[in-house]
Amino acid sequence: MGEQLGLLKVTVVQGKRLVIRDFKTSDPYVILKLGNQTAKTKVINSCLNPVWNEELSFSLREPVGVLRSI
């Protein structure tokens, strides 16, 4: 890997009216992927309208394509 070109910071703010995935509720989290790097928010238990306000960072060492939510 080469020298760091920059740092991409992404703020995950909130989710609204999420679909129930567990029994009667959901335990949501967000996973973002950029190139071969992955970042994940904390899990918010039993919540369909979660608020994270979390900043996730990605080191940029080479030009990359698309930031994906998985």
Secondary structure, 3 states (H helix, E strand, C coil): CCCCCEEEEEEEEECCCCCCCCCCCCCCCCEEEECCEEEECCCCCCCCCCEEEEEEEEEECCCCCCCEEC
